[in-house]
Amino acid sequence: MIIMSNIQGVVSSINGPVVKGLNMGSFKVHEMVTVGRQKLIGEVVSIEGDVATVQVYEETEGLKAGEGIHSTGTPLSVTLGPGMIGNIFDGIQRPLEKIQSMNTDFIPEGIGLLTLDMDKKWDVTVTVKVGDRLKAGDVYATVQETHRILHKIMVPYNINGTVTKVKPSGIYTLNDCIAVLEKDNKEILELTLCTKWPVRNPRPIKERLPIYKPLITGQRVIDSFYPIAKGGTIGLPGGFGTGKTVTQHQLAKWSDADIIVYIGCGERGNEMTDVLEEFPKLIDPRTDRPLMERTILIANTSNMPVAAREASIYTGITMAEYYRDMGYDVAIMADSTSRWAEALREISGRLEEMPAEEGFPAYLPSRLAEFYERAGCVQTLNRQEASITIIGAVSPPGGDFSEPVTENTKRFVSGFLALDKKLAYARHYPAINYLTSYSGYVDMLADWYEENVAPNMLDLRHKMIVILQEDEKLNEIVQLVGEDVLPNDQALTLETARIIKKGFLQQNALHADDSYVTLEKQYKMLKVIDTFYEEALKCVKIGIPISVIRKEEVIQEILKIKYDIPNDKSELLDALNDKVITEFNNLRQKYE
């Protein structure tokens, strides 16, 4: 519900989503307003004297000069409370399923700022009593929002006081008063099940904590080669057809975050339809329950109002911060930040701001920095450890990584998973380039990998990357003069690199045993490949031709590990490792 004040401006000009208004000297920048007879939702972006510029989050078709602009007295905010998990919103938190139930295929102008279902009843457990002293972040009630998520209702920021009245545990709606708090200044505050928060303001925390544990995704090229940290920031750039959206889907489905916020920002309608149809059907592999029980979807397709696209990123991160404050690890999939930047560019152009590189506004880098800075591993106000991980897809035109959005993203993220069209065209998925990608979290996570996987896990990783780098150099020679001129040890490097690429890095998202792989299996797969390399190298050193080594049947078994050995049968990998040693010992004995 939007509460309007008596303060009113007048529409003087309309330029797409940008509206200028007169008599608006008493308004404030970032204040939410309603525009025209249809009460279109907008936000004040600048004020010069009595003239204000308003960014409208709905289509302005039919709006006329002379119509009123009404103040709400509040900034653009989202309603935070039970009912967000499993829901699908647009860029300014309007529930799309509810809007569709109103017998409409499109969001009608002037529908208002619908948010959460205020009539839905929740089973509330009250956790405080009269006389309790509460401060910001303290939990005063809980709601079992889904099977997996316990929703903790917290005291709003900057509020301290004593509980004077409290309701018993029972069934309540979002606006029902649960407890009454007498603040230190004797002001009385009624605590309900929901609160509002301005989307452009980061929610407060106690302190930032060092990053020390990975976000386990089950994707081998990520977990073993370029790990993502909980609380980290990752850029996922790639041209058209390289598999950004599929990779984001895999991360959303399999990552061990407690909650997933998926922002479809300016994506094509058919892609977003796939997400909206697929996600409700997916089963969470950890709980065998619907994946939507830990997912929030924000859908803002390319044909929706461009200004709402710009707001969608902030809406998503604010929701993520809210659940982080409860002590959950949250992962955000922003698909894609390029479309968000394009929305910034369009609005900036209509505002007649001085353009910078490729027409993007000069403040593009600072806006990207503000967004990625809201990630991190933190101690919340109620002293719980929690995190937000941001994985931002980037869609550079023509796959050109030198364009402004990709370049600026690289400045602010600590991991870069570059999707390669050559790999995609070769049907190598995920198409993450294993040479140009990087992760700045490897050293931070070294202790965790040593304690929880194996002491030599990262050493193996380094060794495999070196082999792949050597393979890249040798392939340039092979293209010129052919493989036959290479000495046997270099030919072995090529063969080992082929096994790494085909048997380890390539992963089938549609295969039951290959879609998700445990870290234990990943380590043992690398160990088998390393054993092959070392044993084959011994054979090469005594003069056994590489052509003979390639005929060993065990190579085919190594390539089929990912399909033939399930995650829970890691002892079979130990047996295969022993078999590799035995077979190459037998081969050496034949030649000695």
C-alpha positions in Angstrom: 0.0 0.0 0.0 1.3 3.5 -0.9 0.5 6.3 1.6 0.4 9.6 -0.2 1.0 13.0 1.4 -0.5 16.3 0.4 2.7 17.4 -1.3 2.1 17.6 -5.0 4.1 18.5 -8.1 3.0 18.9 -11.7 4.2 16.9 -14.8 5.8 19.3 -17.2 7.5 17.0 -19.8 7.7 13.2 -20.5 10.6 11.5 -22.2 10.0 7.7 -22.0 10.5 6.6 -18.4 12.0 10.1 -17.4 9.4 12.7 -16.3 10.1 16.3 -15.3 7.9 17.9 -12.7 7.4 21.5 -11.5 6.7 22.7 -7.9 8.8 19.9 -6.5 11.3 21.9 -4.4 10.0 20.2 -1.1 10.5 16.7 -2.5 13.7 14.7 -1.7 16.2 12.8 -4.0 15.5 9.0 -4.0 12.0 9.6 -2.7 9.3 7.3 -4.1 6.4 9.2 -5.8 3.2 8.3 -7.7 2.8 10.0 -11.1 -0.4 11.0 -12.9 -4.0 9.8 -12.6 -2.8 6.2 -13.0 -0.5 6.6 -9.9 2.5 5.2 -11.8 5.4 4.4 -9.4 8.5 6.5 -9.7 11.6 7.8 -7.9 13.0 11.3 -7.8 16.6 11.2 -9.2 17.5 14.9 -9.2 16.1 18.3 -8.1 17.2 21.7 -9.4 15.3 24.5 -7.7 11.6 23.7 -8.1 12.2 21.3 -11.1 12.6 17.6 -10.3 13.4 14.6 -12.6 11.5 11.5 -11.9 12.4 8.0 -13.0 9.2 6.1 -13.6 9.1 2.3 -13.1 6.1 1.7 -15.4 5.2 2.4 -18.9 4.4 6.2 -19.3 2.1 5.8 -22.3 -1.0 7.8 -21.8 0.6 10.1 -19.2 0.0 13.8 -20.0 1.6 17.1 -18.9 -0.3 18.9 -16.1 -1.1 15.7 -14.2 0.0 15.5 -10.6 3.1 14.0 -8.9 2.4 12.9 -5.3 4.9 12.4 -2.6 4.9 9.2 -0.5 7.5 10.6 2.0 9.6 7.4 1.8 12.5 6.2 -0.5 12.0 3.3 -2.9 11.7 0.4 -0.5 10.9 -3.3 -0.4 8.7 -5.1 2.1 10.7 -7.7 4.0 8.9 -10.6 5.7 7.6 -14.1 5.4 6.4 -15.0 1.9 9.4 -14.0 -0.2 10.8 -17.5 -0.5 9.3 -19.4 -3.4 7.8 -16.2 -4.9 8.4 -14.6 -8.3 8.7 -10.8 -8.3 9.3 -8.1 -10.9 12.1 -5.5 -10.5 10.3 -3.5 -7.8 8.9 -6.5 -5.9 5.5 -6.9 -7.4 4.4 -10.5 -7.2 3.9 -11.7 -10.8 1.8 -14.8 -9.9 -0.7 -12.6 -8.0 -0.8 -10.1 -10.9 -1.4 -13.0 -13.4 -4.3 -14.2 -11.2 -6.0 -10.9 -11.9 -6.6 -12.2 -15.4 -3.9 -10.2 -17.2 -0.8 -11.3 -19.2 1.0 -8.0 -18.7 1.5 -5.8 -15.7 -1.2 -3.1 -16.1 -0.1 0.5 -15.5 -1.1 1.9 -12.2 -1.6 -1.4 -10.5 0.2 0.0 -7.5 3.0 -1.3 -5.4 1.7 -4.7 -4.6 4.2 -6.6 -2.4 3.8 -9.5 -0.1 0.4 -11.1 0.6 -0.8 -9.2 3.7 -3.8 -11.5 4.2 -1.9 -14.8 4.4 -1.8 -16.2 7.9 1.4 -17.5 9.4 2.1 -19.8 12.3 4.2 -17.6 14.5 6.3 -18.6 17.5 7.0 -15.6 19.8 10.4 -15.8 21.4 10.3 -12.8 23.8 8.4 -11.9 27.0 7.4 -8.7 28.8 10.4 -7.0 30.3 12.9 -8.3 27.8 15.4 -5.7 26.6 15.8 -5.8 22.8 18.2 -4.1 20.4 18.5 -3.9 16.6 18.8 -7.4 15.1 17.4 -9.3 18.0 14.9 -12.0 17.1 11.4 -11.6 18.7 9.5 -14.2 16.7 10.0 -17.0 14.2 8.0 -18.4 11.3 8.7 -21.7 9.5 8.5 -20.1 6.1 9.4 -23.3 4.2 10.4 -26.8 5.1 14.0 -25.7 5.2 13.9 -22.0 6.0 13.1 -20.7 9.5 12.2 -17.1 9.1 13.5 -15.0 12.0 11.6 -11.7 12.7 14.2 -9.1 13.8 14.0 -5.8 15.6 14.5 -3.0 13.0 17.8 -1.2 12.7 18.6 1.6 15.2 15.9 0.6 17.6 16.5 -0.3 21.3 13.8 -0.7 24.0 11.9 -2.9 26.4 9.0 -5.2 25.6 5.9 -3.9 27.3 3.2 -6.1 25.6 3.5 -9.4 23.8 1.1 -11.6 22.0 1.1 -15.4 22.5 2.4 -17.7 19.8 -0.3 -18.4 17.2 -1.7 -17.5 13.7 -1.1 -13.9 12.5 -0.9 -11.9 9.3 2.1 -9.7 8.3 0.6 -6.5 9.7 -0.6 -7.9 13.0 1.2 -6.5 16.1 3.2 -9.2 17.8 4.9 -7.1 20.5 5.0 -3.6 21.7 8.4 -2.0 22.4 9.0 1.1 24.6 12.0 2.8 23.1 14.6 4.6 25.3 13.0 7.9 24.5 9.6 6.6 25.8 8.2 6.3 22.2 6.0 3.3 21.7 6.7 1.0 18.7 4.5 -1.8 17.5 6.5 -4.8 16.1 4.8 -6.7 13.2 6.0 -9.6 11.0 7.3 -7.3 8.3 9.5 -4.3 7.8 10.5 -2.0 4.9 14.0 -1.1 3.8 15.3 1.3 1.1 16.8 -0.8 -1.7 19.7 1.5 -2.4 21.0 1.4 1.2 23.0 -1.6 2.4 21.7 -3.2 5.5 23.9 -2.7 8.6 26.2 -5.5 10.0 28.3 -5.9 13.1 31.6 -6.4 11.2 33.1 -8.0 8.1 34.9 -11.4 8.6 37.7 -12.9 6.6 36.7 -15.3 3.8 37.7 -18.9 4.6 35.2 -21.4 3.1 34.2 -22.2 -0.4 30.8 -22.2 -2.0 30.5 -25.9 -3.1 28.9 -26.0 -6.5 29.6 -29.6 -7.7 31.1 -28.2 -10.9 34.6 -29.6 -11.2 36.2 -26.7 -13.2 34.9 -24.3 -10.4 35.4 -26.3 -7.2 38.8 -27.8 -8.1 40.3 -25.1 -10.4 38.7 -21.7 -9.8 36.8 -21.9 -6.5 34.1 -19.5 -5.4 34.2 -18.4 -1.8 31.2 -17.8 0.4 31.0 -14.1 0.6 32.9 -13.7 -2.6 32.3 -11.9 -5.9 32.5 -13.6 -9.3 32.2 -12.3 -12.8 30.8 -14.8 -15.4 31.3 -13.2 -18.8 30.5 -14.8 -22.1 29.2 -14.0 -25.6 25.9 -15.2 -27.0 25.5 -19.0 -26.9 28.3 -19.7 -24.5 26.1 -21.1 -21.7 25.9 -18.3 -19.1 22.3 -19.0 -18.2 22.8 -22.7 -18.0 25.8 -22.3 -15.8 23.8 -19.9 -13.6 21.1 -22.6 -13.4 23.6 -25.2 -12.4 25.0 -23.0 -9.7 21.5 -22.1 -8.4 20.5 -25.8 -8.3 23.6 -27.4 -6.8 25.5 -24.7 -4.7 25.4 -25.3 -1.0 24.0 -21.8 -0.2 21.0 -21.8 2.1 19.1 -19.4 -0.1 19.3 -18.5 -3.8 18.2 -15.1 -5.2 18.0 -15.4 -9.0 17.7 -12.0 -10.8 16.7 -12.3 -14.5 17.7 -8.7 -15.4 16.7 -7.7 -18.9 17.0 -11.3 -20.2 15.1 -12.4 -23.3 11.5 -13.5 -22.5 12.1 -17.2 -23.7 15.1 -17.6 -21.4 13.3 -16.2 -18.5 10.3 -18.4 -19.3 12.6 -21.4 -19.1 13.7 -20.3 -15.7 10.2 -19.7 -14.4 8.9 -23.1 -15.8 12.0 -25.1 -14.8 12.7 -23.9 -11.3 9.4 -24.8 -9.7 9.8 -28.3 -11.0 13.4 -28.8 -9.8 14.1 -30.9 -6.7 16.7 -29.8 -4.2 19.2 -32.7 -4.1 20.0 -32.1 -0.4 16.4 -32.2 0.9 14.5 -34.0 -1.9 12.0 -31.1 -1.8 11.2 -28.4 -4.4 14.1 -26.1 -5.1 11.7 -23.1 -4.8 11.6 -23.7 -1.1 15.0 -21.9 -0.9 14.7 -19.7 -4.0 13.5 -16.1 -4.7 13.0 -15.3 -8.4 13.1 -11.7 -9.8 12.0 -11.6 -13.4 12.5 -8.5 -15.4 12.5 -9.4 -19.0 13.8 -7.2 -21.9 10.2 -6.0 -22.8 9.4 -4.8 -19.2 10.0 -1.1 -18.3 13.6 -0.3 -18.5 13.7 1.7 -15.3 12.4 -1.3 -13.3 15.3 -3.3 -14.7 17.7 -0.8 -13.2 16.0 -1.2 -9.8 15.9 -5.1 -9.9 19.5 -5.5 -8.9 19.0 -3.5 -5.8 15.7 -5.2 -5.0 17.5 -8.6 -5.2 20.5 -7.6 -3.1 18.3 -6.1 -0.4 16.3 -9.3 -0.1 19.6 -11.3 0.1 20.9 -9.0 2.9 17.6 -9.5 4.9 18.1 -13.3 4.9 21.8 -12.9 5.6 20.9 -11.0 8.7 19.1 -14.1 9.9 22.4 -16.0 9.7 21.9 -17.7 6.3 24.5 -18.1 3.5 22.9 -16.5 0.4 24.0 -16.7 -3.2 22.8 -14.2 -5.8 22.7 -15.0 -9.5 22.5 -11.7 -11.5 21.8 -12.5 -15.1 22.9 -10.3 -16.5 24.6 -7.1 -15.3 25.2 -6.0 -18.9 21.4 -5.6 -19.4 21.3 -3.6 -16.1 24.2 -1.4 -17.3 22.3 -0.9 -20.6 19.3 0.3 -18.6 21.6 2.7 -16.8 22.8 3.9 -20.2 19.3 4.5 -21.6 18.1 6.4 -18.6 21.3 8.4 -18.4 20.8 9.4 -22.1 17.3 10.5 -21.4 18.5 12.5 -18.4 20.9 14.2 -20.9 24.0 13.3 -18.8 27.4 13.5 -20.3 28.2 10.0 -21.7 31.5 8.2 -21.1 33.0 5.2 -22.9 30.5 3.6 -25.4 27.8 5.8 -24.2 27.7 4.4 -20.6 27.3 7.0 -17.8 30.5 8.1 -16.1 29.2 6.6 -12.8 29.0 3.0 -14.2 32.2 1.8 -12.3 30.9 3.3 -9.0 27.5 1.7 -9.4 29.1 -1.7 -10.1 31.4 -1.3 -7.1 28.4 -0.4 -4.9 26.6 -3.6 -6.0 29.6 -6.0 -5.6 30.6 -4.4 -2.3 27.3 -5.6 -0.7 28.7 -9.2 -0.9 30.9 -10.5 1.9 31.2 -12.8 4.9 29.9 -10.9 7.9 29.0 -11.0 11.6 25.3 -9.9 11.8 23.9 -7.5 14.4 22.7 -10.6 16.4 26.3 -12.0 16.2 25.7 -14.8 13.7 28.1 -15.6 10.9 26.6 -15.3 7.4 27.5 -14.4 3.9 26.3 -13.1 0.5 28.0 -14.4 -2.6 27.4 -12.5 -5.9 27.8 -14.3 -9.2 27.2 -11.7 -11.9 26.8 -12.8 -15.5 28.1 -10.3 -18.1 27.0 -10.3 -21.8 29.7 -8.5 -23.8 28.5 -7.7 -27.3 30.3 -10.1 -29.7 32.2 -11.7 -26.9 34.5 -8.7 -26.6 35.9 -8.7 -23.1 37.4 -5.3 -23.5 34.1 -3.5 -23.5 33.3 -1.2 -20.4 31.0 -3.5 -18.4 33.3 -6.5 -18.5 36.4 -4.4 -17.9 34.9 -2.6 -14.9 33.5 -5.9 -13.5 37.0 -7.3 -13.5 38.1 -4.4 -11.3 35.6 -5.3 -8.6 35.3 -9.1 -8.5 37.9 -11.5 -7.2 37.0 -14.4 -9.5 36.6 -14.4 -13.2 35.0 -17.4 -15.0 35.4 -16.5 -18.7 33.1 -18.5 -21.0 34.6 -19.3 -24.3 32.6 -19.6 -27.5 35.2 -22.0 -29.1 34.7 -24.4 -26.2 30.9 -23.9 -26.5 31.0 -24.7 -30.2 33.1 -27.7 -29.5 30.4 -28.9 -27.1 32.7 -28.6 -24.1 30.4 -27.6 -21.2 30.7 -25.8 -18.9 32.5 -23.6 -21.5 34.7 -22.0 -18.8 38.1 -21.2 -20.3 40.6 -23.0 -18.1 43.5 -20.7 -19.1 42.0 -17.2 -19.0 39.8 -17.7 -15.9 41.1 -17.1 -12.4 40.1 -17.1 -8.8 41.6 -14.8 -6.2 40.3 -17.1 -3.4 42.6 -20.0 -3.8 45.1 -18.9 -1.2 42.2 -17.9 1.2 40.7 -21.3 0.9 43.9 -23.3 1.1 43.5 -24.2 4.8 39.9 -25.3 4.2 40.8 -27.6 1.3 43.7 -29.0 3.3 41.5 -29.9 6.3 38.3 -30.9 4.5 39.5 -32.5 1.2 43.2 -33.5 1.0 46.5 -31.8 2.0 47.8 -32.0 -1.6 44.5 -30.9 -3.3 45.7 -27.5 -4.4 49.1 -28.9 -5.4 47.3 -31.3 -7.8 45.3 -28.4 -9.1 48.4 -26.4 -9.8 50.0 -29.3 -11.5 47.0 -29.8 -13.8 46.9 -26.2 -14.8 50.6 -26.2 -15.7 50.0 -29.2 -17.9 47.1 -27.4 -19.6 49.3 -24.3 -20.1 52.0 -26.5 -21.7 49.4 -28.1 -23.9 48.4 -24.7 -25.2 52.0 -23.9 -26.2 52.6 -27.3 -27.7 49.4 -27.1 -29.8 50.8 -24.0 -31.6 53.8 -26.1 -32.6 51.6 -29.1 -33.6 49.5 -26.8 -35.9 52.6 -25.8 -37.7 54.7 -29.0 -38.1 52.4 -31.8 -36.8 52.5 -33.9 -33.6 55.0 -36.5 -35.0 58.0 -34.2 -34.5 57.3 -33.9 -30.7 59.4 -35.9 -28.3 57.6 -38.5 -26.3 57.5 -36.6 -23.1 55.8 -33.6 -24.8 53.4 -35.9 -26.6 52.5 -37.3 -23.2 51.7 -33.8 -22.0 49.3 -33.5 -24.9 47.7 -36.8 -24.0 47.3 -35.9 -20.3 45.8 -32.5 -21.2 43.3 -34.3 -23.4 42.3 -36.6 -20.5 42.0 -33.6 -18.1 39.8 -31.7 -20.6 37.6 -34.6 -21.7 37.6 -36.6 -18.5 37.6 -34.0 -15.8 36.7 -30.4 -17.0 33.9 -31.4 -19.4 30.8 -32.1 -17.4 27.3 -33.2 -18.5 24.5 -31.2 -16.7 21.9 -33.8 -17.8 23.7 -36.9 -16.5 22.6 -38.1 -13.1 26.1 -38.9 -11.8 27.9 -36.1 -13.6 25.6 -33.1 -13.0 27.0 -32.7 -9.5 30.3 -34.2 -8.2 31.4 -34.2 -4.6 34.8 -32.8 -3.7 36.0 -36.2 -2.6 35.3 -37.6 -6.0 36.9 -34.6 -7.7 40.1 -35.0 -5.7 40.3 -38.7 -6.5 39.7 -38.1 -10.2 42.6 -35.7 -10.2 44.7 -38.2 -8.3 44.0 -40.9 -10.9 44.9 -38.5 -13.7 48.1 -37.5 -11.9 49.0 -41.2 -11.3 48.5 -41.9 -15.0 50.8 -39.0 -15.9 53.6 -40.0 -13.5 53.4 -43.7 -14.4 53.3 -43.0 -18.1 56.3 -40.6 -17.7 58.3 -43.4 -16.2 57.5 -45.5 -19.3 58.5 -42.7 -21.6 61.9 -42.3 -19.8 62.8 -45.9 -20.6 62.0 -45.4 -24.3 58.4 -46.8 -24.6 56.7 -45.0 -27.5 53.7 -42.8 -26.8 51.8 -44.7 -29.4 52.0 -47.8 -27.2 51.0 -45.9 -24.0 47.9 -44.6 -25.8 46.7 -48.1 -26.5 46.4 -48.9 -22.8 42.8 -49.7 -22.0 43.0 -48.0 -18.6 42.9 -44.6 -20.4 39.4 -45.3 -21.5 38.4 -46.2 -18.0 39.9 -42.9 -16.8 37.8 -41.0 -19.4 34.7 -42.7 -18.2 35.1 -42.2 -14.5 32.6 -39.3 -14.5 29.9 -41.6 -15.8 30.8 -45.0 -14.5 31.6 -44.2 -10.8 28.9 -42.7 -8.7 29.6 -40.0 -6.0 29.1 -42.5 -3.2 31.5 -45.2 -4.6 34.8 -43.4 -4.2 36.5 -46.6 -3.2 36.2 -47.6 -6.9 38.5 -44.7 -7.7 41.1 -46.0 -5.3 40.9 -49.4 -7.0 41.3 -47.7 -10.4 44.3 -45.8 -9.2 46.0 -49.0 -8.1 45.0 -50.5 -11.5 46.8 -47.7 -13.4 50.0 -48.4 -11.4 49.8 -52.1 -12.0 49.2 -51.8 -15.7 52.0 -49.5 -16.3 54.3 -51.6 -14.1 53.5 -54.6 -16.3 54.1 -52.5 -19.5 57.6 -51.4 -18.2 58.4 -55.0 -17.4 57.7 -56.0 -21.0 60.3 -53.4 -22.3 62.9 -53.9 -19.6 
